[in-house]
Amino acid sequence: MAMNYNAKDEVDGGPQCPPGGTAKNRRPDNTAFKQQRLPAWQPILTAGTVLPTFFIIGLIFIPIGIGIFVTSNNIREIEIDYTGTDPSSPCNKCLSPNATPCYCTINFTLEQSFEGNVFMYYGLSNFYQNHRRYVKSRDDSQLNGDSSALLNPSKECEPYRRNEDKPIAPCGAIANSMFNDTLELFLVGNESYPTPIPLKKKGIAWWTDKNVKFRNPSGGESLKERFKGTTKPVNWVKPVYMLDSEPDNNGFINEDFIVWMRTAALPTFRKLYRLIERKSDLHPTLPAGRYYLNITYNYPVHSFDGRKRMILSTISWMGGKNPFLGIAYIAIGSISFLLGVVLLVINHKYRNSSNTADITI
């Protein structure tokens, strides 16, 4: 049924109310919010308020940036690339797919002593752990020790969900690509035999990961029995219950495994491998001198043009070596201070011109 359009109804605010009916009121409620009577405040930007703000930001940011930059530069750090792409590298022989396992040794020198606790990292380049499918390829319920998820992993783990008609534990692409090189550090002193540097393998994972997110399946039997009915990931040499000889660092709670499962955001990253604890306040943790790094070369990176490196680093109150934050503070403070000077000159020039014009008139 068609309705007749009446222009007068639109002008008057709608059709007339029938006799005896209730009139519709389209007027908003008489409240401060709907009538837009709320109190408001708007700053008035003048030279007297803007110029001091620029100068204060500059005077605060520049000293903070200098302090952070100096602190970052005081951190000792050395990187050793052992990819082996250079024909003269001792690890070049390990690029052959038939050389498994492969062992190589790299000699290097520390020019300065490393004080305090020293952190050993492994670094990878051109490895995109932030790919969406890669990040999702895991089963957190399985990693938390859920018995049903252990035997029936999530479909997100495909194509690393089952192998040989058995569920994979741990399933997924992240676990399947776990870093498995072995690094050993030795100090070459005056003695006839090199001194091995003790590397601590515990305490490298986050506490919440170790005690909350990752748990082995429950049960009173041996760890091997708890993982009965499962198989190892395709690229692993041994199953998850044989990652370590110590019970509190084996299975899903192995700290090397936990560190690897925390994916990196950028294609070039480093992950904590070992801790070198300071034994005495009288002697440096790693004295200056000659060292060599023994490498069990297992992890292939040549196929995707990746690179591998070992990093030794100390830390400070602000973490590891990262000069960017200090440079950013210095740059922002300098720009702010420079803008304050420029605006001050402009304000002084035009204010004097305005006063002169008023006197002339």
MARZA-222412 format. One record per residue (C-alpha): x, y, z. Coordinates in pm, whole numbers. Layout:
<sites>
<site <X,Y,Z>>;
...
</sites>
This chain:
<sites>
<site <0,0,0>>;
<site <152,335,-108>>;
<site <180,631,129>>;
<site <111,988,23>>;
<site <406,1227,65>>;
<site <321,1566,218>>;
<site <588,1838,212>>;
<site <408,2020,493>>;
<site <457,1717,720>>;
<site <836,1740,666>>;
<site <841,2113,749>>;
<site <625,2069,1055>>;
<site <834,1775,1180>>;
<site <608,1486,1072>>;
<site <248,1396,1023>>;
<site <-6,1539,1258>>;
<site <-101,1330,1556>>;
<site <-447,1177,1527>>;
<site <-707,1309,1773>>;
<site <-676,1145,2111>>;
<site <-324,1007,2036>>;
<site <4,1081,2214>>;
<site <228,1329,2037>>;
<site <584,1208,1955>>;
<site <856,1438,2079>>;
<site <1181,1429,1881>>;
<site <1357,1682,2097>>;
<site <1664,1538,2282>>;
<site <1644,1512,2657>>;
<site <1732,1821,2852>>;
<site <2061,1686,2986>>;
<site <2408,1839,2982>>;
<site <2540,1560,2760>>;
<site <2265,1563,2495>>;
<site <2236,1941,2493>>;
<site <2616,1976,2472>>;
<site <2654,2180,2787>>;
<site <2939,1972,2936>>;
<site <3233,2174,3065>>;
<site <3528,2182,2825>>;
<site <3889,2294,2841>>;
<site <4109,2391,2550>>;
<site <4469,2505,2590>>;
<site <4570,2834,2437>>;
<site <4905,2781,2270>>;
<site <5124,3086,2310>>;
<site <5497,3144,2291>>;
<site <5508,3158,2670>>;
<site <5378,2800,2701>>;
<site <5516,2628,2388>>;
<site <5878,2746,2403>>;
<site <5947,2627,2762>>;
<site <5794,2287,2674>>;
<site <6038,2237,2386>>;
<site <6337,2343,2598>>;
<site <6235,2122,2893>>;
<site <6193,1816,2667>>;
<site <6535,1881,2515>>;
<site <6707,1931,2851>>;
<site <6554,1610,2991>>;
<site <6589,1379,2688>>;
<site <6948,1465,2591>>;
<site <7110,1369,2926>>;
<site <6896,1053,2949>>;
<site <6999,955,2594>>;
<site <7367,1016,2668>>;
<site <7345,801,2982>>;
<site <7172,514,2799>>;
<site <7415,535,2506>>;
<site <7724,529,2731>>;
<site <7578,237,2931>>;
<site <7511,42,2611>>;
<site <7865,102,2485>>;
<site <8011,-28,2812>>;
<site <7852,-368,2751>>;
<site <8101,-623,2620>>;
<site <7985,-826,2323>>;
<site <8144,-1044,2057>>;
<site <7983,-1230,1766>>;
<site <8132,-1535,1595>>;
<site <7976,-1634,1262>>;
<site <8014,-2006,1203>>;
<site <7782,-2056,904>>;
<site <8076,-2180,695>>;
<site <7987,-2016,361>>;
<site <8341,-1877,333>>;
<site <8566,-2147,178>>;
<site <8838,-2064,433>>;
<site <8602,-2119,729>>;
<site <8665,-2429,942>>;
<site <8291,-2505,921>>;
<site <8278,-2496,541>>;
<site <8308,-2876,530>>;
<site <7981,-2901,725>>;
<site <7773,-2753,441>>;
<site <7771,-3089,269>>;
<site <7442,-3274,339>>;
<site <7636,-3598,386>>;
<site <7850,-3457,668>>;
<site <7620,-3543,959>>;
<site <7713,-3504,1233>>;
<site <7991,-3257,1157>>;
<site <8241,-3105,1398>>;
<site <8437,-2785,1353>>;
<site <8644,-2552,1571>>;
<site <8673,-2173,1547>>;
<site <8951,-1980,1722>>;
<site <8897,-1623,1839>>;
<site <9046,-1369,2081>>;
<site <8884,-1156,2349>>;
<site <9060,-820,2351>>;
<site <8892,-717,2678>>;
<site <8784,-913,2982>>;
<site <8415,-985,3037>>;
<site <8306,-896,3391>>;
<site <7994,-1021,3570>>;
<site <7764,-1288,3435>>;
<site <7813,-1361,3066>>;
<site <7530,-1477,2841>>;
<site <7588,-1706,2544>>;
<site <7335,-1677,2262>>;
<site <7290,-1847,1928>>;
<site <7176,-1623,1647>>;
<site <6996,-1700,1321>>;
<site <6941,-1478,1018>>;
<site <6682,-1494,740>>;
<site <6465,-1727,950>>;
<site <6104,-1603,951>>;
<site <5958,-1734,1276>>;
<site <5686,-1467,1250>>;
<site <5508,-1636,958>>;
<site <5141,-1676,1052>>;
<site <5114,-2050,980>>;
<site <5444,-2117,1154>>;
<site <5341,-1926,1469>>;
<site <5009,-2115,1489>>;
<site <5168,-2457,1428>>;
<site <5169,-2578,1790>>;
<site <4934,-2726,2048>>;
<site <4953,-2540,2379>>;
<site <4729,-2796,2550>>;
<site <4970,-3072,2455>>;
<site <5267,-2866,2577>>;
<site <5084,-2811,2907>>;
<site <5071,-3186,2968>>;
<site <4711,-3256,2868>>;
<site <4683,-3634,2813>>;
<site <4404,-3611,2553>>;
<site <4595,-3352,2347>>;
<site <4908,-3565,2373>>;
<site <4746,-3848,2175>>;
<site <4520,-3627,1964>>;
<site <4709,-3307,1876>>;
<site <4546,-2998,1735>>;
<site <4489,-2975,1360>>;
<site <4692,-2652,1366>>;
<site <5001,-2876,1381>>;
<site <4950,-3011,1027>>;
<site <5152,-3137,846>>;
<site <5356,-3219,1159>>;
<site <5063,-3368,1352>>;
<site <5113,-3740,1295>>;
<site <5393,-3957,1162>>;
<site <5395,-4331,1104>>;
<site <5031,-4334,1220>>;
<site <5133,-4203,1563>>;
<site <5079,-3856,1713>>;
<site <5389,-3638,1721>>;
<site <5498,-3501,2058>>;
<site <5563,-3213,2048>>;
<site <5366,-3147,1732>>;
<site <5390,-2852,1493>>;
<site <5641,-2675,1271>>;
<site <5798,-2474,1555>>;
<site <5902,-2782,1751>>;
<site <6003,-2967,1434>>;
<site <6255,-2694,1344>>;
<site <6417,-2671,1688>>;
<site <6779,-2552,1693>>;
<site <7009,-2845,1771>>;
<site <7369,-2730,1731>>;
<site <7596,-2797,2030>>;
<site <7841,-2524,2137>>;
<site <8136,-2568,2375>>;
<site <8376,-2294,2483>>;
<site <8742,-2338,2584>>;
<site <9005,-2097,2714>>;
<site <9351,-2144,2566>>;
<site <9586,-2054,2851>>;
<site <9951,-2111,2918>>;
<site <9882,-2467,3025>>;
<site <9928,-2756,2789>>;
<site <9556,-2833,2792>>;
<site <9275,-2583,2724>>;
<site <9037,-2500,3008>>;
<site <8668,-2573,2942>>;
<site <8435,-2287,3032>>;
<site <8141,-2416,3244>>;
<site <7813,-2342,3067>>;
<site <7496,-2344,3274>>;
<site <7196,-2485,3086>>;
<site <6932,-2408,3351>>;
<site <6782,-2067,3422>>;
<site <6768,-1960,3057>>;
<site <6387,-1980,3019>>;
<site <6120,-1751,3160>>;
<site <5986,-1863,3497>>;
<site <5625,-1853,3375>>;
<site <5711,-2070,3075>>;
<site <5900,-2325,3283>>;
<site <5646,-2353,3565>>;
<site <5311,-2264,3409>>;
<site <5292,-2298,3030>>;
<site <5504,-2610,2981>>;
<site <5445,-2931,3175>>;
<site <5511,-3298,3119>>;
<site <5218,-3541,3113>>;
<site <5114,-3650,3460>>;
<site <5179,-3998,3588>>;
<site <5401,-4184,3830>>;
<site <5584,-4390,3569>>;
<site <5904,-4298,3391>>;
<site <5893,-4012,3144>>;
<site <5925,-4259,2858>>;
<site <5608,-4437,2972>>;
<site <5417,-4107,2991>>;
<site <5496,-4041,2624>>;
<site <5403,-4395,2522>>;
<site <5206,-4407,2197>>;
<site <5370,-4095,2053>>;
<site <5659,-4045,1815>>;
<site <5932,-3782,1783>>;
<site <5911,-3486,1540>>;
<site <6027,-3565,1187>>;
<site <6353,-3367,1203>>;
<site <6452,-3470,1556>>;
<site <6725,-3724,1620>>;
<site <6585,-3841,1955>>;
<site <6242,-3824,2123>>;
<site <6138,-3551,2362>>;
<site <6187,-3767,2673>>;
<site <6559,-3798,2590>>;
<site <6644,-3429,2557>>;
<site <6835,-3426,2886>>;
<site <6957,-3666,3152>>;
<site <6824,-3453,3439>>;
<site <6454,-3514,3518>>;
<site <6378,-3147,3590>>;
<site <6513,-3044,3250>>;
<site <6368,-3318,3030>>;
<site <6062,-3355,2813>>;
<site <5840,-3053,2758>>;
<site <6014,-2866,3043>>;
<site <6355,-2878,2875>>;
<site <6473,-2518,2879>>;
<site <6640,-2527,2537>>;
<site <6307,-2643,2394>>;
<site <6111,-2378,2588>>;
<site <6340,-2098,2467>>;
<site <6301,-2212,2106>>;
<site <5921,-2226,2131>>;
<site <5903,-1853,2211>>;
<site <5903,-1732,1849>>;
<site <6093,-1422,1737>>;
<site <5930,-1120,1573>>;
<site <6206,-1047,1321>>;
<site <6395,-1270,1075>>;
<site <6730,-1192,1240>>;
<site <6720,-1291,1606>>;
<site <6914,-1440,1894>>;
<site <6806,-1679,2165>>;
<site <6971,-1751,2498>>;
<site <7174,-2071,2488>>;
<site <7382,-2084,2808>>;
<site <7483,-1883,3115>>;
<site <7842,-1830,3228>>;
<site <7821,-1733,3594>>;
<site <8080,-1524,3772>>;
<site <8270,-1732,4025>>;
<site <8478,-1464,4198>>;
<site <8473,-1086,4233>>;
<site <8853,-1084,4212>>;
<site <8874,-1242,3867>>;
<site <8684,-1169,3545>>;
<site <8435,-1425,3422>>;
<site <8606,-1444,3083>>;
<site <8959,-1302,3094>>;
<site <9110,-1149,2784>>;
<site <9294,-1403,2576>>;
<site <9261,-1677,2318>>;
<site <8957,-1904,2303>>;
<site <8818,-2165,2073>>;
<site <8460,-2273,2008>>;
<site <8380,-2640,1949>>;
<site <8070,-2679,1733>>;
<site <7861,-2985,1660>>;
<site <7714,-2864,1331>>;
<site <7363,-3011,1296>>;
<site <7129,-2725,1207>>;
<site <7106,-2660,829>>;
<site <7064,-2298,719>>;
<site <7229,-2299,375>>;
<site <6906,-2402,198>>;
<site <6731,-2073,289>>;
<site <7045,-1850,274>>;
<site <7050,-1821,650>>;
<site <7343,-1755,879>>;
<site <7440,-1885,1223>>;
<site <7642,-1713,1490>>;
<site <7743,-1742,1852>>;
<site <7723,-1432,2070>>;
<site <7889,-1367,2406>>;
<site <7753,-1066,2590>>;
<site <7734,-903,2931>>;
<site <7429,-704,3043>>;
<site <7354,-385,3234>>;
<site <7054,-238,3417>>;
<site <6895,-169,3075>>;
<site <6953,-519,2935>>;
<site <7179,-615,2646>>;
<site <7373,-400,2403>>;
<site <7131,-176,2213>>;
<site <7249,176,2121>>;
<site <6924,261,1937>>;
<site <6734,373,2248>>;
<site <7008,616,2351>>;
<site <7037,753,1998>>;
<site <6659,797,1980>>;
<site <6651,994,2307>>;
<site <6940,1216,2195>>;
<site <6782,1277,1852>>;
<site <6438,1366,1994>>;
<site <6590,1590,2261>>;
<site <6812,1768,2007>>;
<site <6527,1822,1762>>;
<site <6304,1954,2039>>;
<site <6573,2192,2166>>;
<site <6651,2311,1811>>;
<site <6281,2374,1742>>;
<site <6264,2575,2064>>;
<site <6555,2794,1951>>;
<site <6405,2847,1603>>;
<site <6062,2937,1741>>;
<site <6220,3169,1996>>;
<site <6404,3358,1719>>;
<site <6088,3377,1506>>;
<site <5878,3496,1800>>;
<site <6136,3760,1897>>;
<site <6165,3888,1538>>;
<site <5794,3915,1463>>;
<site <5705,4051,1805>>;
<site <5952,4337,1757>>;
<site <5818,4399,1405>>;
<site <5462,4416,1544>>;
<site <5562,4661,1815>>;
<site <5740,4883,1560>>;
<site <5434,4885,1335>>;
<site <5214,4989,1627>>;
<site <5444,5282,1710>>;
<site <5451,5396,1344>>;
<site <5073,5399,1322>>;
</sites>
